[in-house]
Amino acid sequence: MPRAAWVAVAVSGLLAVATPVGSAAAGGAVPALRAALTREASAAGLTVRLGAVSPLVAGPSDTVTITGSVANGGAAPVAAPTVTVRTSVSPVVSRGDVDRWAAGTGEAQGPVIGQVTLKTAVAPGGSAPFTVTVAQVGSDQVDTWGAEPVGLSAGGPSLHTFLGYQRVKEYQPLRVALAVPLVLDPDADLYATGPARAAAWQTTTGAGSRLARLIAATAASTATWLVDPFLVTPAAVPAASDLQTSAPTSASVAPGASPPASYAATAAEAATRNALAQSITAAAAAHSPIVLPMGDPDVAAARATSDTAAAMASAVTRAKASTTLVNGSLGVAWPAEGSWSPGVTAGIRAAYGSNLTAILMSGRQLGTPPTLPTALRTASDGTLLVATDPGLDTLLTGTHQQGAGPGLVQLLLAHTAAVLKERPGTKRDVVGVAPRLLDPDPTALADVLAASTHVPWLAPIAVPAVLTGTPADGPAQVTSPVATPPTRLDASAAARVGSDSRRIRAVATVRGDGAAWLSRWSDATTALLATAWRDRVGGWSVLATAVHRAGESLSAGVHVAPRQINFLADTGRIQLVVVNDLAVPVSNLVLSLVPSSPILRLHGSTVPLSIAARSRTTVTLRADALAAGQVPVRAILASRDGTVLSESAPVGVHVTPTGNWIYWVLGGVGALLLLAGIARSRTRRHAAA
């Protein structure tokens, strides 16, 4: 009996018990696809694993070859198991159909279209490869192109996958843009000192790192890169002259300014980071990069404080210089998890200003109606939105699983076929974005990206090309908000980061190594704003504490020596000792002495200071005493712009003014001493005579 007739009979016999087929409920695609990512099914200790399918999409006369392996997880050997390929009797047309079939493990009920019996037994804990061929894929399908659902089994529950076919091209190809982020890991040790820092940078940017695997996996593709410009900013170890020279002026470290290179603690660290930067810049032209703000800040939280908004606006400005390094574009914002709302737009506009072109958002928030329009949408305020396809997002996420590539490739062609069949004659764009901290199996990610170029109904494009299309009619409405981890930049934390940042800039103006010191701590402060801390919160508090201590470092290192002063005069001088315990000289400091009572008046109470490393200096001030009493004097050290950097414990001054009577007393005592001397001289002359 022909395959088409067999399927018709089987379907008619199952109509009474078959589950109705329809579109998936909002968000239902995501768990279904996730459940299918392992691409294996087990029975009686046997596990069937998919290896490869060739050709990916079969023509009318092509024979498809399926390779894979059968693994025995049981306690006894299995002699010569048989691998069978069956079709499904249930139609798989919509996205929901694809999701449900991919997530299932039930035995396929259609005819056998391929079978092979292994020639050897499979020992416990062992595996054996198989190769099975299938002819005339899709010949029993009504559509002239698409993905046929099949199940592979070794005697029990089956591995569900798809086989692509095309007899006739009857569609407008679906334009698909896949994007992969290149952002720095959130790790407090990257800004520490000593061996911990060296190990962290090697792990993060060295050979075999997550970033290196991403670059290798995307090398042969045209996938769009979402690049943190910090990764391509040159890293340099400060020269010896930068560590002992005069501190920079406040103008050279004004808010928003950035050093010409980022700080590196050692030459080895700089070499590792610059090698990664070179690999990114060398390959960037093929990936139409979208440049994120410097440090990939959490732009959704830009309005937490005015300082936060200013810092993120500065990060956008600093990123402009990096667009030429990677031949990229600036202006597409990417909030955490693609979570978008009108409130998020306001925060993004606070950071991007007129630079904003569009916002990359998760399409999961728009629900899943039977036919989703094209990726380009508009918000109610006219902002362009690029909505991702939830299924493609999940496919890219699944590439973190070792060996998931073959199954994900077949899922890609089935999912995109279902999307295209919604409107086969309409020009449409779909976008998929990998998660920020994707740590891929390079082979799996490379397989998925390569497959997008070999499926005939797909036309790969870059994400920026989506912006040239026509937006879907009507403003986008959020129906299913994305659940994202909370931002670290709530109002309290953001205010503290802003305060610490201002103090760090001020401290840099007085330190002898100000330029190098500022470069290091500016990098750390920028890192505190990163979006990735939402996913890895553990190190944020550690880094925030280190940044806070850096801002307070001058308070601990430079201070007025405590002492008690007895001022026994109406007018005189007071001497104070200022100590510098830091290993670098300080200059451009201003010492202000503020008496807590008007009974003590200080002249020239604001004194400029320069103190060598690990040394002290004496400050002398003229003072007037107006009345007796104990007067605490506050000693404040500030930068030239007035930022208070240190306030020592009050110096106690015991004031005892003498008044005019002291001069009469001193005159009388002097006269008595003179008379006593005269009398003594006369007594001696009489005695001699």
C-alpha positions as CSV (number, residue, x, y, z in Angstrom):
1,M,0.0,0.0,0.0
2,P,1.4,3.5,-0.8
3,R,2.6,5.5,2.1
4,A,0.0,8.2,1.6
5,A,-2.9,5.7,1.6
6,W,-1.5,4.0,4.7
7,V,-1.4,7.3,6.6
8,A,-5.0,8.1,5.5
9,V,-6.3,4.8,6.9
10,A,-4.3,5.2,10.1
11,V,-5.5,8.8,10.6
12,S,-9.2,7.8,10.0
13,G,-8.9,5.1,12.7
14,L,-7.3,7.5,15.2
15,L,-9.6,10.5,14.8
16,A,-11.7,9.6,17.8
17,V,-8.8,9.5,20.2
18,A,-6.3,12.0,18.7
19,T,-5.5,15.2,20.6
20,P,-6.8,18.2,18.8
21,V,-4.0,20.1,17.0
22,G,-3.9,23.9,17.3
23,S,-1.5,26.7,18.0
24,A,0.4,26.7,21.2
25,A,-0.7,28.7,24.2
26,A,1.3,31.9,25.0
27,G,4.7,30.8,26.2
28,G,4.0,27.1,25.7
29,A,6.7,26.8,23.0
30,V,9.5,27.5,25.4
31,P,9.1,24.5,27.9
32,A,8.2,22.2,25.0
33,L,11.3,23.1,23.1
34,R,13.5,22.9,26.2
35,A,12.2,19.4,26.9
36,A,13.3,18.4,23.4
37,L,16.8,19.7,23.5
38,T,18.5,16.5,24.6
39,R,17.2,14.7,21.5
40,E,17.4,11.2,22.9
41,A,14.9,8.6,24.1
42,S,15.5,5.5,26.2
43,A,13.9,2.1,26.3
44,A,14.9,-1.0,28.2
45,G,18.2,0.6,28.9
46,L,18.8,1.6,25.3
47,T,19.2,5.2,24.3
48,V,19.0,6.4,20.7
49,R,21.0,9.4,19.9
50,L,20.9,11.4,16.7
51,G,24.2,12.0,14.9
52,A,23.5,13.7,11.5
53,V,21.0,13.9,8.7
54,S,22.2,14.3,5.1
55,P,21.0,16.0,3.1
56,L,19.4,18.4,5.4
57,V,16.5,19.0,3.0
58,A,15.9,16.2,0.6
59,G,14.8,16.7,-3.0
60,P,12.4,14.4,-4.8
61,S,15.1,11.9,-5.8
62,D,17.3,12.2,-2.7
63,T,17.9,9.4,-0.3
64,V,18.4,10.7,3.3
65,T,21.1,9.1,5.4
66,I,20.6,9.2,9.2
67,T,23.5,8.4,11.5
68,G,23.5,8.1,15.2
69,S,24.3,5.7,18.1
70,V,22.5,3.3,20.4
71,A,23.8,3.3,24.0
72,N,23.1,0.7,26.6
73,G,22.5,2.1,30.0
74,G,21.1,-1.2,31.4
75,A,22.8,-4.0,33.3
76,A,22.7,-6.7,30.6
77,P,24.0,-6.8,27.0
78,V,21.5,-6.3,24.2
79,A,22.0,-8.5,21.2
80,A,21.7,-6.8,17.8
81,P,19.1,-4.2,18.5
82,T,17.1,-2.8,15.6
83,V,16.7,0.9,14.9
84,T,13.4,1.8,13.3
85,V,12.3,5.0,11.7
86,R,8.6,5.7,11.6
87,T,6.5,8.7,10.5
88,S,3.8,10.4,12.6
89,V,0.2,10.0,11.7
90,S,-0.7,13.3,13.3
91,P,-0.2,16.4,11.1
92,V,2.6,18.7,12.2
93,V,1.9,22.1,10.7
94,S,1.9,24.9,13.3
95,R,4.5,25.9,15.8
96,G,2.4,24.2,18.5
97,D,2.5,21.0,16.5
98,V,6.2,21.1,16.2
99,D,6.7,21.8,19.9
100,R,4.5,19.0,21.0
101,W,6.1,16.5,18.6
102,A,9.6,17.5,19.6
103,A,8.8,17.2,23.3
104,G,7.2,13.7,23.0
105,T,8.8,10.3,23.3
106,G,5.8,8.1,22.3
107,E,6.1,5.5,19.6
108,A,5.4,7.0,16.2
109,Q,2.3,5.3,14.7
110,G,3.0,5.8,11.0
111,P,4.6,3.4,8.6
112,V,8.2,2.3,8.8
113,I,10.3,4.3,6.4
114,G,13.7,3.0,7.4
115,Q,15.2,0.3,9.5
116,V,18.6,-1.2,10.4
117,T,19.7,-4.1,12.6
118,L,23.0,-3.7,14.3
119,K,25.4,-6.6,13.7
120,T,26.9,-6.6,17.2
121,A,25.6,-6.7,20.7
122,V,25.7,-3.5,22.8
123,A,27.4,-4.2,26.1
124,P,26.2,-2.5,29.4
125,G,27.7,1.0,29.4
126,G,28.7,0.7,25.8
127,S,27.3,2.1,22.5
128,A,27.2,1.2,18.9
129,P,26.8,3.4,15.8
130,F,24.1,3.0,13.3
131,T,23.3,4.3,9.8
132,V,19.8,4.1,8.3
133,T,18.6,5.4,4.9
134,V,15.2,6.8,4.0
135,A,13.9,7.3,0.5
136,Q,11.2,9.7,-0.7
137,V,11.0,11.8,2.4
138,G,7.8,13.9,2.4
139,S,6.2,11.9,-0.4
140,D,3.1,11.3,1.8
141,Q,2.8,14.9,2.9
142,V,0.3,17.3,1.3
143,D,2.6,20.3,1.3
144,T,5.3,20.3,-1.4
145,W,7.9,21.4,1.1
146,G,8.5,21.3,4.9
147,A,9.6,19.0,7.7
148,E,8.2,15.5,8.1
149,P,7.9,14.3,11.8
150,V,9.6,11.0,12.4
151,G,10.5,8.8,15.4
152,L,13.6,6.7,15.9
153,S,13.4,3.9,18.3
154,A,15.3,0.8,19.4
155,G,12.3,-1.2,20.7
156,G,10.5,1.3,22.9
157,P,9.9,5.0,23.3
158,S,11.2,6.9,20.3
159,L,13.4,9.9,19.7
160,H,11.2,12.5,17.9
161,T,12.8,14.6,15.2
162,F,12.1,15.9,11.7
163,L,13.3,15.3,8.2
164,G,13.3,18.2,5.7
165,Y,12.0,17.9,2.1
166,Q,11.2,20.0,-0.9
167,R,9.5,18.9,-4.1
168,V,8.5,22.4,-5.3
169,K,9.4,25.9,-4.0
170,E,6.1,27.6,-3.2
171,Y,7.0,30.3,-0.8
172,Q,8.6,33.7,-0.2
173,P,11.8,32.8,1.8
174,L,11.7,33.7,5.4
175,R,14.5,36.2,6.3
176,V,16.1,35.0,9.5
177,A,18.6,37.0,11.7
178,L,20.4,35.2,14.5
179,A,22.4,37.1,17.1
180,V,25.1,36.1,19.6
181,P,26.2,38.4,22.4
182,L,29.9,39.0,23.3
183,V,29.9,40.5,26.7
184,L,32.2,40.3,29.7
185,D,31.4,37.8,32.5
186,P,30.3,39.4,35.8
187,D,33.2,38.4,38.1
188,A,34.5,40.6,40.9
189,D,37.9,38.9,40.7
190,L,38.5,40.7,37.3
191,Y,39.0,43.9,39.3
192,A,40.9,42.4,42.3
193,T,44.7,42.2,42.7
194,G,47.2,39.4,42.7
195,P,46.8,35.8,41.5
196,A,43.0,36.0,41.7
197,R,42.9,38.7,39.1
198,A,45.3,37.0,36.8
199,A,43.3,33.7,37.0
200,A,40.0,35.5,36.4
201,W,41.2,37.3,33.3
202,Q,42.7,34.1,31.9
203,T,39.5,32.2,32.5
204,T,37.3,35.0,31.0
205,T,39.3,36.0,27.9
206,G,42.0,33.4,27.4
207,A,42.2,30.4,25.1
208,G,39.3,28.1,25.8
209,S,37.2,30.7,27.6
210,R,33.5,31.2,27.1
211,L,34.1,34.2,24.8
212,A,36.8,32.3,22.8
213,R,34.3,29.5,22.2
214,L,31.6,31.9,21.1
215,I,34.0,33.5,18.6
216,A,35.1,30.1,17.3
217,A,31.5,28.8,17.0
218,T,30.4,31.8,15.0
219,A,33.5,32.1,12.8
220,A,32.0,30.5,9.7
221,S,28.7,32.2,10.0
222,T,27.3,35.7,9.5
223,A,25.5,35.7,12.8
224,T,25.2,39.3,14.2
225,W,27.4,40.0,17.2
226,L,26.1,42.1,20.1
227,V,29.5,43.5,21.3
228,D,30.4,45.1,24.6
229,P,33.0,47.7,23.5
230,F,35.1,47.1,26.6
231,L,36.2,43.8,25.0
232,V,37.9,45.7,22.2
233,T,39.3,48.6,24.3
234,P,43.1,48.2,24.4
235,A,44.4,47.0,27.8
236,A,47.7,48.4,29.0
237,V,49.8,48.2,32.2
238,P,50.5,51.7,33.5
239,A,54.0,53.0,32.8
240,A,56.3,53.5,35.8
241,S,56.1,57.2,35.3
242,D,52.3,57.1,35.7
243,L,52.7,55.6,39.1
244,Q,54.8,58.4,40.7
245,T,54.0,61.5,38.7
246,S,51.9,64.4,39.9
247,A,48.2,63.7,40.2
248,P,46.0,64.7,37.2
249,T,43.9,67.9,37.5
250,S,40.2,67.6,38.1
251,A,39.6,68.6,34.4
252,S,41.4,65.6,33.1
253,V,39.2,63.2,35.0
254,A,35.8,65.0,34.6
255,P,32.7,62.9,34.7
256,G,32.2,61.0,31.4
257,A,35.9,61.1,30.5
258,S,37.5,57.8,29.7
259,P,41.2,56.8,29.8
260,P,42.7,56.0,26.4
261,A,43.1,52.3,27.5
262,S,41.7,50.2,30.2
263,Y,43.8,49.2,33.1
264,A,45.7,45.9,33.2
265,A,47.6,44.7,36.3
266,T,50.3,42.7,34.4
267,A,51.7,42.4,31.0
268,A,50.3,38.8,30.8
269,E,46.8,40.1,31.5
270,A,47.1,42.8,28.9
271,A,48.4,40.3,26.3
272,T,45.5,37.9,26.9
273,R,42.9,40.6,26.7
274,N,44.4,42.3,23.6
275,A,44.6,38.9,21.8
276,L,40.9,38.5,22.4
277,A,40.2,42.1,21.2
278,Q,42.2,41.4,18.0
279,S,40.3,38.2,17.3
280,I,37.0,40.2,17.6
281,T,38.1,43.1,15.5
282,A,39.6,40.9,12.8
283,A,36.4,38.9,12.3
284,A,33.9,41.7,13.1
285,A,33.2,42.7,9.5
286,A,31.4,39.5,8.8
287,H,29.1,39.8,11.7
288,S,27.5,43.3,11.3
289,P,28.1,44.1,15.0
290,I,25.6,46.0,17.1
291,V,27.8,47.9,19.7
292,L,26.3,48.0,23.2
293,P,27.1,50.8,25.6
294,M,30.5,50.5,27.3
295,G,30.3,47.7,29.9
296,D,26.8,46.6,28.7
297,P,25.0,48.6,31.5
298,D,21.5,47.7,32.7
299,V,19.8,50.4,30.6
300,A,16.4,49.4,31.9
301,A,17.5,50.8,35.3
302,A,19.0,54.0,33.9
303,R,16.5,56.2,35.7
304,A,17.3,54.8,39.2
305,T,19.2,58.0,40.0
306,S,20.5,61.0,38.1
307,D,24.0,59.7,38.5
308,T,23.0,56.3,37.0
309,A,21.4,58.0,34.0
310,A,24.5,60.2,33.5
311,A,26.9,57.2,33.8
312,M,24.9,55.2,31.3
313,A,24.7,58.1,28.9
314,S,28.5,58.4,29.2
315,A,28.8,54.6,28.5
316,V,26.9,55.2,25.2
317,T,29.2,58.1,24.3
318,R,32.3,56.1,25.0
319,A,30.9,53.3,22.9
320,K,30.9,55.5,19.8
321,A,34.6,55.4,19.6
322,S,34.5,51.6,19.4
323,T,32.1,51.4,16.5
324,T,34.9,52.0,14.1
325,L,37.0,49.3,15.7
326,V,34.5,46.7,14.8
327,N,32.7,48.4,11.9
328,G,29.5,48.3,13.9
329,S,26.4,50.3,14.6
330,L,25.3,52.0,17.8
331,G,21.7,52.6,18.6
332,V,20.0,49.2,19.1
333,A,19.3,48.9,22.9
334,W,19.0,45.4,24.5
335,P,17.4,45.5,27.9
336,A,17.8,42.5,30.2
337,E,16.2,39.3,28.8
338,G,14.6,41.5,26.2
339,S,12.1,42.7,28.8
340,W,10.4,45.8,27.4
341,S,7.7,48.1,28.6
342,P,7.0,51.9,28.2
343,G,8.8,52.4,31.5
344,V,11.8,50.6,30.2
345,T,11.7,52.8,27.1
346,A,12.0,55.9,29.2
347,G,15.1,54.5,31.0
348,I,16.7,53.6,27.7
349,R,16.0,57.0,26.3
350,A,17.7,58.5,29.3
351,A,20.8,56.5,28.5
352,Y,20.8,56.7,24.6
353,G,19.2,60.1,24.0
354,S,19.1,60.8,20.3
355,N,21.4,57.8,19.6
356,L,18.5,55.4,20.1
357,T,17.4,53.6,16.9
358,A,15.4,50.6,18.1
359,I,14.9,48.3,21.1
360,L,15.6,44.5,20.9
361,M,12.8,42.8,22.8
362,S,11.6,39.3,23.5
363,G,8.6,38.2,21.4
364,R,7.4,36.1,24.3
365,Q,5.8,39.2,25.7
366,L,3.5,39.6,22.7
367,G,1.9,36.1,23.1
368,T,1.7,33.6,20.3
369,P,-1.3,34.2,18.0
370,P,-1.6,31.7,15.1
371,T,0.3,34.1,12.8
372,L,2.8,36.4,14.3
373,P,3.7,39.4,12.0
374,T,7.2,40.4,11.0
375,A,9.9,41.1,13.7
376,L,9.8,44.9,13.3
377,R,7.2,46.5,15.5
378,T,6.5,49.9,16.9
379,A,5.7,51.0,20.4
380,S,2.8,53.3,21.2
381,D,5.2,56.2,21.4
382,G,6.6,55.4,17.9
383,T,9.9,53.7,19.1
384,L,11.0,50.9,16.8
385,L,11.0,47.4,18.4
386,V,12.7,44.3,17.1
387,A,10.7,41.4,18.5
388,T,12.6,38.1,18.7
389,D,11.0,34.7,17.9
390,P,10.7,32.6,21.1
391,G,11.4,29.4,19.4
392,L,14.6,30.6,17.8
393,D,15.7,32.2,21.2
394,T,15.2,28.8,22.8
395,L,17.1,27.0,20.0
396,L,20.1,29.2,20.5
397,T,19.9,28.7,24.3
398,G,19.9,25.0,23.8
399,T,23.3,25.1,22.2
400,H,24.9,25.1,25.7
401,Q,24.2,21.4,25.9
402,Q,27.0,19.1,24.8
403,G,26.1,17.2,21.6
404,A,22.7,18.9,21.1
405,G,23.6,20.2,17.6
406,P,22.1,17.5,15.4
407,G,18.7,17.6,17.1
408,L,18.6,21.4,17.2
409,V,19.4,21.6,13.5
410,Q,16.3,19.4,12.7
411,L,14.2,21.4,15.1
412,L,15.4,24.6,13.4
413,L,14.1,23.5,10.0
414,A,10.8,22.3,11.4
415,H,10.2,25.4,13.4
416,T,11.0,27.8,10.6
417,A,8.9,25.8,8.2
418,A,5.9,26.2,10.6
419,V,6.5,29.9,10.9
420,L,6.8,30.4,7.1
421,K,3.6,28.3,6.5
422,E,1.6,30.9,8.5
423,R,2.1,33.4,5.6
424,P,4.1,31.6,2.8
425,G,3.7,34.4,0.3
426,T,4.5,37.3,2.5
427,K,8.0,38.8,3.0
428,R,8.7,38.4,6.7
429,D,11.6,38.7,9.1
430,V,12.3,36.6,12.2
431,V,15.0,37.2,14.8
432,G,16.6,34.9,17.4
433,V,19.0,36.1,20.1
434,A,21.1,33.9,22.4
435,P,21.2,34.7,26.1
436,R,23.8,37.2,27.4
437,L,26.0,34.6,29.1
438,L,25.6,31.7,26.7
439,D,28.4,29.2,27.2
440,P,28.0,27.0,24.1
441,D,29.0,23.7,22.9
442,P,30.9,25.3,20.0
443,T,30.0,22.4,17.6
444,A,26.3,22.7,18.5
445,L,26.2,26.5,18.0
446,A,28.2,26.2,14.8
447,D,25.8,23.5,13.4
448,V,22.7,25.6,14.1
449,L,24.2,28.7,12.5
450,A,25.4,26.8,9.5
451,A,22.0,25.1,9.1
452,S,20.3,28.5,8.7
453,T,22.3,29.0,5.5
454,H,21.4,25.6,4.0
455,V,17.7,25.5,4.6
456,P,16.2,26.6,1.2
457,W,13.2,28.4,2.8
458,L,15.5,30.6,4.9
459,A,17.4,33.7,3.8
460,P,20.0,34.7,6.5
461,I,20.3,38.5,7.2
462,A,21.9,40.6,9.9
463,V,19.8,42.1,12.7
464,P,20.5,45.7,11.4
465,A,18.9,44.7,8.1
466,V,15.6,44.1,9.9
467,L,15.4,47.8,10.7
468,T,15.1,48.6,6.9
469,G,11.8,46.6,6.7
470,T,8.2,47.8,7.2
471,P,6.9,47.5,10.8
472,A,3.8,45.4,11.5
473,D,0.5,47.3,11.7
474,G,-0.5,48.6,15.1
475,P,1.5,49.2,18.2
476,A,3.0,46.3,20.1
477,Q,1.2,45.4,23.4
478,V,2.8,43.5,26.2
479,T,0.5,40.6,27.1
480,S,2.9,38.2,28.9
481,P,5.7,40.2,30.6
482,V,9.0,38.4,30.7
483,A,10.1,37.3,34.2
484,T,13.6,38.7,34.7
485,P,15.9,38.5,37.7
486,P,15.8,41.8,39.6
487,T,18.3,44.5,38.8
488,R,21.1,45.2,41.2
489,L,20.6,48.9,40.6
490,D,17.7,49.7,42.9
491,A,17.6,53.3,44.1
492,S,19.7,52.7,47.2
493,A,22.5,50.7,45.4
494,A,22.5,53.1,42.5
495,A,22.9,56.1,44.8
496,R,25.8,54.4,46.5
497,V,27.6,53.6,43.3
498,G,27.1,57.1,42.1
499,S,28.5,58.6,45.3
500,D,31.5,56.2,45.2
501,S,32.2,57.1,41.6
502,R,32.3,60.8,42.3
503,R,34.7,60.2,45.2
504,I,37.0,58.0,43.1
505,R,37.3,60.8,40.5
506,A,38.1,63.3,43.2
507,V,40.7,61.0,44.9
508,A,42.4,60.5,41.6
509,T,43.1,64.3,41.3
510,V,45.3,64.2,44.4
511,R,47.1,60.9,44.1
512,G,50.5,60.7,42.6
513,D,49.4,57.8,40.5
514,G,46.0,59.4,39.7
515,A,45.7,58.5,36.0
516,A,46.5,54.8,36.5
517,W,44.5,54.5,39.7
518,L,41.5,56.2,38.1
519,S,41.7,53.8,35.1
520,R,41.6,50.8,37.3
521,W,38.7,51.9,39.5
522,S,36.7,53.4,36.6
523,D,36.7,50.0,35.0
524,A,35.4,48.5,38.3
525,T,32.7,51.2,38.7
526,T,31.5,50.7,35.1
527,A,31.3,46.9,35.8
528,L,28.9,47.5,38.6
529,L,26.4,48.8,36.1
530,A,26.5,45.7,33.9
531,T,23.3,43.9,33.0
532,A,24.8,40.5,33.5
533,W,24.8,40.9,37.3
534,R,21.1,40.0,37.1
535,D,22.0,36.5,36.4
536,R,25.0,36.2,38.7
537,V,24.4,38.3,41.8
538,G,27.0,36.7,44.0
539,G,30.0,38.9,43.2
540,W,28.2,42.3,42.9
541,S,28.3,43.1,46.6
542,V,32.0,42.1,46.7
543,L,32.9,44.4,43.9
544,A,30.7,47.2,45.3
545,T,32.4,47.0,48.6
546,A,35.9,47.2,46.9
547,V,34.8,50.2,44.9
548,H,33.4,51.9,48.1
549,R,36.7,51.3,49.9
550,A,38.7,52.7,47.0
551,G,36.6,55.9,47.3
552,E,37.3,56.0,51.1
553,S,41.0,55.2,50.7
554,L,42.3,58.7,51.1
555,S,40.3,59.0,54.4
556,A,42.2,56.0,55.8
557,G,45.5,57.0,54.3
558,V,45.8,60.8,54.9
559,H,44.8,62.4,58.2
560,V,45.7,65.0,60.8
561,A,47.6,63.4,63.7
562,P,45.5,63.6,66.8
563,R,46.8,65.8,69.7
564,Q,45.8,68.1,72.5
565,I,46.9,71.7,72.1
566,N,47.2,74.2,75.0
567,F,46.9,77.7,73.6
568,L,48.0,80.1,76.3
569,A,47.9,83.5,74.6
570,D,45.6,86.1,73.1
571,T,47.4,85.8,69.7
572,G,49.8,83.1,68.6
573,R,50.4,80.1,66.4
574,I,49.0,76.6,66.3
575,Q,50.9,73.7,64.7
576,L,49.3,70.5,63.3
577,V,50.9,67.4,61.7
578,V,49.3,65.9,58.6
579,V,50.3,62.3,57.9
580,N,50.3,60.4,54.6
581,D,50.3,56.7,55.1
582,L,49.8,56.0,51.4
583,A,52.5,54.5,49.2
584,V,52.2,57.4,46.7
585,P,52.6,61.1,47.1
586,V,49.5,63.4,47.3
587,S,49.1,66.9,46.1
588,N,46.4,69.4,45.2
589,L,44.9,68.7,48.7
590,V,43.2,71.4,50.6
591,L,43.2,71.3,54.4
592,S,40.4,73.2,56.1
593,L,40.3,73.8,59.9
594,V,36.9,74.6,61.4
595,P,36.7,75.6,65.1
596,S,33.5,74.5,66.8
597,S,33.3,77.7,68.8
598,P,33.9,81.4,68.0
599,I,36.2,81.8,71.0
600,L,39.0,80.6,68.8
601,R,39.7,82.4,65.5
602,L,42.0,80.9,62.9
603,H,43.7,83.0,60.2
604,G,44.3,81.3,56.8
605,S,42.4,78.2,57.9
606,T,42.5,76.8,54.3
607,V,45.9,75.4,53.4
608,P,47.1,73.7,50.2
609,L,49.1,70.6,50.9
610,S,51.5,68.3,49.1
611,I,52.9,65.3,51.0
612,A,55.5,62.7,49.9
613,A,54.6,59.0,50.1
614,R,54.7,57.6,53.7
615,S,55.7,60.9,55.3
616,R,54.2,63.9,57.1
617,T,54.2,67.6,57.0
618,T,53.6,70.4,59.6
619,V,51.0,73.1,59.1
620,T,51.3,76.3,61.1
621,L,48.3,78.7,61.5
622,R,48.0,82.1,63.3
623,A,45.2,82.1,65.9
624,D,43.4,84.5,68.2
625,A,41.9,83.6,71.6
626,L,38.8,85.5,72.5
627,A,37.8,83.7,75.7
628,A,38.8,80.6,77.7
629,G,37.4,77.2,77.0
630,Q,37.9,73.8,75.2
631,V,37.5,74.1,71.4
632,P,37.3,71.0,69.1
633,V,38.7,71.8,65.7
634,R,37.5,69.8,62.7
635,A,40.3,69.0,60.2
636,I,38.9,68.4,56.7
637,L,40.9,67.3,53.6
638,A,39.3,68.1,50.2
639,S,40.1,68.1,46.5
640,R,40.4,71.4,44.8
641,D,36.8,71.1,43.5
642,G,35.6,70.9,47.1
643,T,34.9,67.2,47.3
644,V,35.5,66.1,50.9
645,L,38.0,63.2,50.9
646,S,38.9,62.9,54.6
647,E,37.7,64.3,57.9
648,S,40.0,63.5,60.9
649,A,38.9,63.2,64.5
650,P,38.6,66.8,66.0
651,V,41.8,68.3,67.4
652,G,41.3,69.6,70.9
653,V,42.5,73.1,71.7
654,H,42.4,74.3,75.3
655,V,42.2,78.1,74.9
656,T,43.4,80.3,77.8
657,P,43.7,84.0,76.8
658,T,45.9,86.1,79.1
659,G,44.5,89.7,78.7
660,N,46.5,93.0,79.6
661,W,47.1,92.1,83.2
662,I,49.8,89.6,82.2
663,Y,52.0,92.4,80.9
664,W,51.8,94.4,84.3
665,V,52.7,91.1,86.1
666,L,55.6,90.4,83.7
667,G,56.8,94.0,84.1
668,G,56.6,93.9,87.9
669,V,58.5,90.6,87.9
670,G,61.1,92.1,85.6
671,A,61.5,95.1,87.9
672,L,61.9,92.9,90.9
673,L,64.5,90.8,89.2
674,L,66.4,94.0,88.2
675,L,66.3,95.4,91.8
676,A,67.4,92.1,93.1
677,G,70.4,92.0,90.8
678,I,71.4,95.6,91.7
679,A,71.2,94.8,95.4
680,R,73.3,91.6,95.0
681,S,76.0,93.5,93.1
682,R,76.3,96.1,95.9
683,T,76.5,93.4,98.5
684,R,79.3,91.7,96.7
685,R,81.3,95.0,96.5
686,H,80.9,95.7,100.2
687,A,82.1,92.2,101.0
688,A,85.1,92.6,98.8
689,A,86.1,95.9,100.4
